[in-house]
Amino acid sequence: MNLFINISLHIATLIAVLFFLKKDLAFLAKNFFKEPKVKKIILNILLASIPAAFVGLFFRKILEDFFSKPFLVFIFLIFNGLVLIFSKKIKIESQKIENLKPLNAFFIGLAQAFAILPGLSRSGMTIVAGLKQGLSSFEAAKFSFYMSIPIVAGAGFIPLMKIKSTAINYDFLLPLFASMIITTIIGFMSLKLLFRIIRETRLNYFGYYTLFLGLAGLLFYILYP
């Protein structure tokens, strides 16, 4: 049942992303066979999704072990904070997604795979990687969430196929559905806020937050093991 709940919330998050990017995704779908640049964007999205899919499929048990170790979570939170803080030093360029080379897209995909580790922000790591590849802050954020769609969909729907109907407690379906709606709304609002912040290139704000959280958690872990 816990797995079913986690999968449902994954799907709710995916719905929020799809709804937020609905105009962009509709444009990509409509023009896939018409415009070469659109085909290139979609191929780059799929290419960028490969590293995270590979890690998720073949290193799942190792990653689950990482999540059970608070010390590592706090260390990665600190690392995440430092990366976001120092992202202010990256020279912001104006390259658009359609001009992204396959190798650059794959590099951003490696950042997404790395961000599977506990304490790391997937969007934060991939946006910073996008900035390093010359994308504008807004384009880096868009590509970050484009490439999240195949991964979140895979993480949600593939395990769902393995769940037996007898393992589902149908008494929880109504509260679970309500939770999915709330998660979708919060996810959508969070995306609006994130993109507003991204336009002003203020990722370092999130960096200070995760750095403080990691340091506080690590101190508490050392003092009260």
Residue frames relative to the residue before (quaternion, step in Angstrom):
aa qw qx qy qz dx dy dz
M 1.0000 0.0000 0.0000 0.0000 0.00 0.00 0.00
N 0.6257 0.5401 -0.3378 0.4502 3.59 1.04 -0.80
L 0.6299 0.5290 -0.3252 0.4665 3.56 1.05 -0.81
F 0.6491 0.5241 -0.3144 0.4529 3.58 0.96 -0.88
I 0.6383 0.5203 -0.3164 0.4708 3.61 1.04 -0.81
N 0.6601 0.5123 -0.3037 0.4579 3.59 0.92 -0.95
I 0.6531 0.5110 -0.3072 0.4669 3.56 0.98 -0.88
S 0.6428 0.5371 -0.3167 0.4450 3.58 0.97 -0.88
L 0.6783 0.4753 -0.2880 0.4807 3.58 0.98 -0.84
H 0.5705 0.5597 -0.3661 0.4767 3.59 1.19 -0.58
I 0.6699 0.4986 -0.2903 0.4673 3.56 0.91 -0.95
A 0.6256 0.5370 -0.3323 0.4582 3.60 1.04 -0.77
T 0.6333 0.5209 -0.3163 0.4771 3.57 1.05 -0.80
L 0.6386 0.5275 -0.3131 0.4647 3.56 1.01 -0.86
I 0.6318 0.5337 -0.3273 0.4570 3.59 0.98 -0.84
A 0.6336 0.5344 -0.3275 0.4536 3.59 1.00 -0.84
V 0.6638 0.4954 -0.2992 0.4737 3.59 0.94 -0.89
L 0.6611 0.5110 -0.3073 0.4554 3.59 0.90 -0.91
F 0.6712 0.4915 -0.2983 0.4679 3.57 0.95 -0.86
F 0.6534 0.5202 -0.3138 0.4516 3.59 0.98 -0.83
L 0.7750 0.3242 -0.1602 0.5183 3.59 0.99 -0.86
K 0.2600 0.8341 -0.4686 0.1308 3.58 1.27 0.25
K 0.6624 0.5012 -0.3208 0.4551 3.63 0.95 -0.79
D 0.6575 0.5049 -0.3036 0.4697 3.57 0.96 -0.88
L 0.6837 0.4890 -0.2871 0.4593 3.57 0.91 -0.94
A 0.6239 0.5263 -0.3367 0.4695 3.58 1.07 -0.72
F 0.6338 0.5255 -0.3234 0.4665 3.58 1.03 -0.78
L 0.6609 0.5065 -0.3078 0.4604 3.59 0.94 -0.90
A 0.6694 0.5024 -0.2967 0.4599 3.58 0.93 -0.91
K 0.6792 0.5131 -0.2828 0.4421 3.57 0.95 -0.93
N 0.7977 0.3291 -0.1387 0.4859 3.56 0.99 -0.86
F 0.3077 0.7875 -0.4922 0.2070 3.60 1.26 0.22
F 0.7655 0.3468 -0.1865 0.5088 3.59 0.91 -0.89
K 0.6480 0.5454 -0.3096 0.4322 3.58 1.29 -0.15
E 0.8129 0.2039 -0.0730 0.5407 3.57 0.92 -0.90
P 0.4681 -0.6973 0.4684 0.2743 3.62 -0.71 1.05
K 0.6349 0.5455 -0.3459 0.4238 3.60 1.01 -0.75
V 0.6274 0.5267 -0.3332 0.4668 3.60 1.11 -0.67
K 0.6340 0.5222 -0.3200 0.4723 3.57 1.01 -0.83
K 0.6385 0.5281 -0.3149 0.4629 3.56 1.05 -0.82
I 0.6307 0.5369 -0.3308 0.4522 3.60 0.98 -0.84
I 0.6929 0.4793 -0.2804 0.4599 3.58 0.83 -1.01
L 0.6443 0.5090 -0.3242 0.4698 3.59 0.98 -0.78
N 0.6426 0.5103 -0.3175 0.4752 3.59 1.06 -0.73
I 0.6118 0.5397 -0.3454 0.4638 3.59 1.08 -0.71
L 0.6756 0.4840 -0.2865 0.4767 3.58 0.93 -0.94
L 0.6352 0.5283 -0.3210 0.4629 3.57 1.02 -0.81
A 0.6799 0.4935 -0.2805 0.4641 3.58 0.97 -0.89
S 0.6404 0.5396 -0.3190 0.4437 3.59 1.21 -0.45
I 0.5251 0.6854 -0.3955 0.3132 3.59 1.19 -0.49
P 0.6771 0.5033 -0.3377 0.4174 3.68 0.71 -0.91
A 0.6853 0.4762 -0.2960 0.4647 3.61 0.87 -0.90
A 0.6270 0.5256 -0.3350 0.4673 3.58 1.04 -0.74
F 0.6424 0.5284 -0.3111 0.4598 3.58 0.99 -0.85
V 0.6736 0.4871 -0.2895 0.4745 3.58 0.88 -0.98
G 0.6724 0.5147 -0.2998 0.4394 3.58 0.92 -0.91
L 0.6949 0.4855 -0.2711 0.4560 3.56 1.02 -0.79
F 0.8156 0.3167 -0.1263 0.4675 3.57 0.85 -0.99
F 0.7676 0.3134 -0.1831 0.5283 3.60 1.19 -0.30
R 0.2415 0.8257 -0.4824 0.1647 3.55 1.24 0.45
K 0.6862 0.4940 -0.2948 0.4452 3.60 0.85 -0.95
I 0.6295 0.5232 -0.3310 0.4695 3.58 1.05 -0.76
L 0.6600 0.5109 -0.3029 0.4600 3.57 0.97 -0.88
E 0.6269 0.5359 -0.3348 0.4559 3.59 1.00 -0.79
D 0.6232 0.5303 -0.3256 0.4737 3.58 1.12 -0.69
F 0.6169 0.5475 -0.3310 0.4584 3.58 1.06 -0.75
F 0.6714 0.5184 -0.2935 0.4408 3.55 0.96 -0.90
S 0.6636 0.5046 -0.3045 0.4608 3.58 1.18 -0.42
K 0.6629 0.4809 -0.2986 0.4900 3.59 1.30 0.01
P 0.3361 -0.7872 0.4808 0.1904 3.62 -0.16 1.26
F 0.5963 0.5875 -0.3661 0.4065 3.58 1.03 -0.79
L 0.6792 0.4844 -0.2862 0.4713 3.60 0.92 -0.92
V 0.6089 0.5560 -0.3488 0.4455 3.58 1.04 -0.76
F 0.6830 0.4817 -0.2866 0.4683 3.59 0.89 -0.93
I 0.6245 0.5357 -0.3360 0.4584 3.60 1.02 -0.76
F 0.6941 0.4650 -0.2763 0.4750 3.57 0.92 -0.91
L 0.5842 0.5543 -0.3705 0.4628 3.59 1.13 -0.55
I 0.6466 0.5085 -0.3064 0.4791 3.57 1.01 -0.86
F 0.6476 0.5109 -0.3114 0.4719 3.57 0.94 -0.91
N 0.6333 0.5388 -0.3203 0.4540 3.57 0.97 -0.89
G 0.6589 0.5181 -0.3014 0.4545 3.55 0.94 -0.92
L 0.6682 0.5085 -0.3011 0.4520 3.58 0.91 -0.90
V 0.6305 0.5296 -0.3306 0.4613 3.59 1.01 -0.83
L 0.6917 0.4768 -0.2847 0.4617 3.59 0.87 -0.94
I 0.6347 0.5284 -0.3308 0.4567 3.59 1.00 -0.78
F 0.7360 0.4175 -0.2341 0.4787 3.58 0.84 -0.96
S 0.4596 0.6673 -0.4581 0.3655 3.60 1.27 -0.02
K 0.5381 0.6245 -0.3941 0.4063 3.59 1.23 -0.41
K 0.6625 0.5188 -0.3024 0.4478 3.59 1.17 -0.52
I 0.5269 0.6197 -0.4203 0.4021 3.59 1.26 -0.15
K 0.4135 -0.6935 0.5305 0.2583 3.56 -0.90 0.92
I 0.3086 -0.7803 0.5186 0.1641 3.57 -0.52 1.20
E 0.1333 -0.7853 0.6026 0.0498 3.55 -0.81 1.07
S 0.4868 -0.7015 0.4601 0.2434 3.58 -1.25 0.01
Q 0.2980 0.7791 -0.5055 0.2204 3.60 1.17 0.47
K 0.3335 -0.7401 0.5537 0.1857 3.56 -1.04 0.80
I 0.6887 -0.5088 0.3336 0.3945 3.55 -1.25 0.50
E 0.6657 0.5305 -0.3183 0.4172 3.59 0.94 -0.86
N 0.6812 0.4654 -0.2881 0.4862 3.59 1.24 -0.32
L 0.4483 0.7031 -0.4408 0.3322 3.57 1.32 0.02
K 0.3634 -0.7317 0.5359 0.2130 3.58 -0.84 0.97
P 0.6479 -0.5491 0.3581 0.3880 3.63 -1.10 0.63
L 0.6522 0.5181 -0.3207 0.4510 3.59 0.96 -0.81
N 0.6405 0.5118 -0.3154 0.4779 3.57 1.06 -0.77
A 0.6330 0.5270 -0.3206 0.4678 3.58 1.03 -0.82
F 0.6500 0.5154 -0.3115 0.4635 3.56 0.99 -0.86
F 0.6151 0.5449 -0.3397 0.4576 3.59 1.05 -0.75
I 0.6451 0.4982 -0.3153 0.4859 3.59 0.98 -0.83
G 0.6203 0.5469 -0.3228 0.4603 3.56 1.12 -0.72
L 0.6138 0.5351 -0.3431 0.4682 3.58 1.09 -0.69
A 0.6232 0.5303 -0.3329 0.4686 3.58 1.06 -0.74
Q 0.6380 0.5177 -0.3240 0.4690 3.59 1.05 -0.76
A 0.6412 0.5141 -0.3194 0.4717 3.58 1.00 -0.80
F 0.6459 0.5211 -0.3079 0.4653 3.58 0.97 -0.88
A 0.6762 0.5232 -0.2828 0.4348 3.57 1.04 -0.84
I 0.4551 0.6550 -0.4702 0.3778 3.60 1.25 0.08
L 0.5416 0.6259 -0.3949 0.3987 3.57 1.20 -0.52
P 0.5610 -0.6342 0.4100 0.3390 3.61 -0.99 0.78
G 0.7692 0.3491 -0.2637 0.4657 3.56 -1.02 0.82
L 0.6521 0.4875 -0.3135 0.4887 3.57 1.26 -0.23
S 0.3811 -0.7124 0.5456 0.2227 3.55 -1.02 0.83
R 0.4189 -0.7160 0.4964 0.2560 3.58 -0.62 1.09
S 0.6945 0.4629 -0.2850 0.4714 3.57 0.82 -0.98
G 0.6404 0.5411 -0.3276 0.4356 3.59 0.97 -0.82
M 0.6884 0.4841 -0.2807 0.4615 3.57 0.84 -1.00
T 0.7066 0.4626 -0.2794 0.4568 3.59 0.89 -0.89
I 0.6210 0.5237 -0.3514 0.4655 3.61 1.05 -0.65
V 0.6432 0.5051 -0.3205 0.4780 3.59 0.96 -0.85
A 0.6417 0.5126 -0.3205 0.4719 3.60 0.98 -0.83
G 0.6393 0.5257 -0.3175 0.4628 3.58 1.05 -0.76
L 0.6307 0.5222 -0.3228 0.4747 3.58 1.03 -0.78
K 0.6488 0.5210 -0.3111 0.4592 3.57 1.03 -0.83
Q 0.6882 0.4577 -0.2785 0.4892 3.58 1.17 -0.54
G 0.6499 -0.5743 0.2986 0.3983 3.57 1.27 0.26
L 0.4634 0.6678 -0.4627 0.3537 3.61 1.24 0.08
S 0.5108 -0.5845 0.5148 0.3638 3.56 -1.20 0.48
S 0.6666 -0.5172 0.3369 0.4179 3.60 -1.15 0.44
F 0.6680 0.4985 -0.3040 0.4614 3.59 0.95 -0.85
E 0.6687 0.4917 -0.2946 0.4736 3.59 0.96 -0.87
A 0.6188 0.5383 -0.3384 0.4613 3.59 1.06 -0.73
A 0.6565 0.5015 -0.3067 0.4727 3.58 1.01 -0.84
K 0.6457 0.5183 -0.3255 0.4567 3.59 0.94 -0.82
F 0.6753 0.4861 -0.3001 0.4665 3.58 0.88 -0.93
S 0.5912 0.5829 -0.3526 0.4318 3.57 1.09 -0.74
F 0.7462 0.3864 -0.2282 0.4917 3.59 0.88 -0.90
Y 0.5239 0.5822 -0.4199 0.4585 3.60 1.20 -0.36
M 0.7457 0.4297 -0.2300 0.4542 3.55 0.76 -1.10
S 0.5714 0.5817 -0.3908 0.4270 3.59 1.23 -0.20
I 0.5637 0.6541 -0.3775 0.3345 3.58 1.13 -0.65
P 0.6938 0.4465 -0.3109 0.4717 3.68 0.73 -0.87
I 0.6633 0.5188 -0.3124 0.4396 3.59 1.00 -0.82
V 0.6794 0.4711 -0.2897 0.4822 3.59 0.86 -0.95
A 0.6293 0.5287 -0.3347 0.4608 3.58 1.02 -0.77
G 0.6654 0.4996 -0.2971 0.4685 3.56 0.94 -0.89
A 0.6690 0.5015 -0.2947 0.4627 3.57 0.98 -0.89
G 0.7024 0.4644 -0.2664 0.4691 3.57 1.17 -0.53
F 0.7987 0.3700 -0.1799 0.4392 3.55 0.62 -1.14
I 0.6095 0.5628 -0.3698 0.4183 3.63 1.02 -0.64
P 0.6988 0.4281 -0.2990 0.4889 3.68 0.78 -0.85
L 0.5757 0.6057 -0.3749 0.4014 3.60 1.15 -0.61
M 0.6394 0.5429 -0.3224 0.4388 3.58 1.06 -0.74
K 0.6827 0.5004 -0.2786 0.4538 3.58 1.19 -0.56
I 0.5748 0.5987 -0.3798 0.4085 3.60 1.26 -0.26
K 0.3486 -0.7305 0.5520 0.2006 3.55 -0.86 0.97
S 0.5809 -0.6129 0.4103 0.3443 3.57 -1.03 0.75
T 0.6214 0.5549 -0.3397 0.4365 3.58 1.15 -0.57
A 0.6363 0.5380 -0.3249 0.4473 3.60 1.23 -0.39
I 0.6254 0.5426 -0.3313 0.4523 3.58 1.29 -0.16
N 0.2681 -0.7372 0.6006 0.1549 3.56 -0.88 0.97
Y 0.2894 -0.8182 0.4733 0.1507 3.57 -0.17 1.29
D 0.5315 0.6180 -0.4118 0.4074 3.60 1.23 -0.22
F 0.6916 0.4770 -0.2678 0.4716 3.58 1.21 -0.52
L 0.4487 0.7318 -0.4390 0.2655 3.59 1.22 -0.16
L 0.6631 0.5071 -0.3154 0.4513 3.61 0.94 -0.84
P 0.6762 0.4543 -0.3083 0.4912 3.65 0.83 -0.85
L 0.6339 0.5332 -0.3298 0.4528 3.57 1.06 -0.74
F 0.6340 0.5246 -0.3209 0.4689 3.57 1.01 -0.80
A 0.6381 0.5167 -0.3157 0.4756 3.58 1.03 -0.83
S 0.6415 0.5230 -0.3124 0.4662 3.58 1.03 -0.83
M 0.6347 0.5282 -0.3243 0.4615 3.58 1.05 -0.76
I 0.6383 0.5211 -0.3257 0.4637 3.58 1.00 -0.82
I 0.6595 0.5039 -0.3011 0.4695 3.58 0.94 -0.94
T 0.6491 0.5208 -0.3077 0.4613 3.58 0.98 -0.91
T 0.6460 0.5219 -0.3133 0.4607 3.58 0.99 -0.84
I 0.6668 0.5010 -0.2994 0.4634 3.59 0.91 -0.92
I 0.6708 0.4856 -0.2963 0.4759 3.58 0.90 -0.95
G 0.6359 0.5358 -0.3222 0.4524 3.57 1.01 -0.82
F 0.6574 0.5076 -0.3032 0.4671 3.57 0.97 -0.88
M 0.6705 0.4910 -0.2950 0.4714 3.59 0.92 -0.90
S 0.6288 0.5348 -0.3258 0.4609 3.58 1.06 -0.77
L 0.6415 0.5212 -0.3183 0.4643 3.58 1.04 -0.79
K 0.6330 0.5241 -0.3314 0.4635 3.59 1.00 -0.80
L 0.6647 0.4956 -0.2980 0.4731 3.56 0.96 -0.88
L 0.6518 0.5291 -0.3170 0.4413 3.57 0.91 -0.92
F 0.6933 0.4726 -0.2870 0.4621 3.59 0.86 -0.93
R 0.5990 0.5379 -0.3611 0.4707 3.59 1.13 -0.54
I 0.6631 0.4888 -0.2948 0.4843 3.56 1.01 -0.87
I 0.6355 0.5495 -0.3213 0.4371 3.56 1.01 -0.89
R 0.6108 0.5657 -0.3546 0.4257 3.60 0.97 -0.78
E 0.7314 0.3780 -0.2123 0.5264 3.56 1.16 -0.66
T 0.3901 -0.7625 0.4396 0.2705 3.56 1.37 0.26
R 0.3989 0.7163 -0.4794 0.3129 3.57 0.70 1.09
L 0.1140 0.8220 -0.5430 0.1285 3.57 0.91 0.92
N 0.5711 0.6218 -0.3764 0.3815 3.57 1.13 -0.60
Y 0.5430 0.6101 -0.4060 0.4099 3.61 1.17 -0.45
F 0.6633 0.4780 -0.2914 0.4966 3.57 0.99 -0.88
G 0.6052 0.5868 -0.3411 0.4161 3.56 1.13 -0.72
Y 0.6569 0.5016 -0.3111 0.4692 3.57 0.93 -0.88
Y 0.6351 0.5407 -0.3233 0.4469 3.57 1.05 -0.80
T 0.7258 0.4240 -0.2619 0.4742 3.61 0.77 -0.99
L 0.5917 0.5543 -0.3668 0.4563 3.59 1.14 -0.57
F 0.6667 0.4892 -0.2973 0.4774 3.57 0.92 -0.91
L 0.6478 0.5251 -0.3153 0.4531 3.58 0.96 -0.89
G 0.6743 0.5008 -0.2896 0.4589 3.58 0.95 -0.89
L 0.6705 0.4931 -0.2987 0.4670 3.57 0.93 -0.90
A 0.6510 0.5116 -0.3115 0.4663 3.59 0.98 -0.87
G 0.6696 0.4985 -0.2938 0.4657 3.57 0.95 -0.88
L 0.6559 0.5117 -0.3078 0.4618 3.56 0.98 -0.85
L 0.6377 0.5204 -0.3184 0.4702 3.59 1.00 -0.81
F 0.6603 0.4996 -0.2995 0.4740 3.56 0.93 -0.91
Y 0.6459 0.5274 -0.3126 0.4550 3.60 1.02 -0.84
I 0.6698 0.4946 -0.2948 0.4689 3.61 1.02 -0.83
L 0.7057 0.4632 -0.2629 0.4673 3.56 0.95 -0.91
Y 0.7955 0.1556 -0.0713 0.5812 3.60 1.06 -0.74
P 0.0398 -0.8469 0.5303 -0.0029 3.61 0.53 1.19
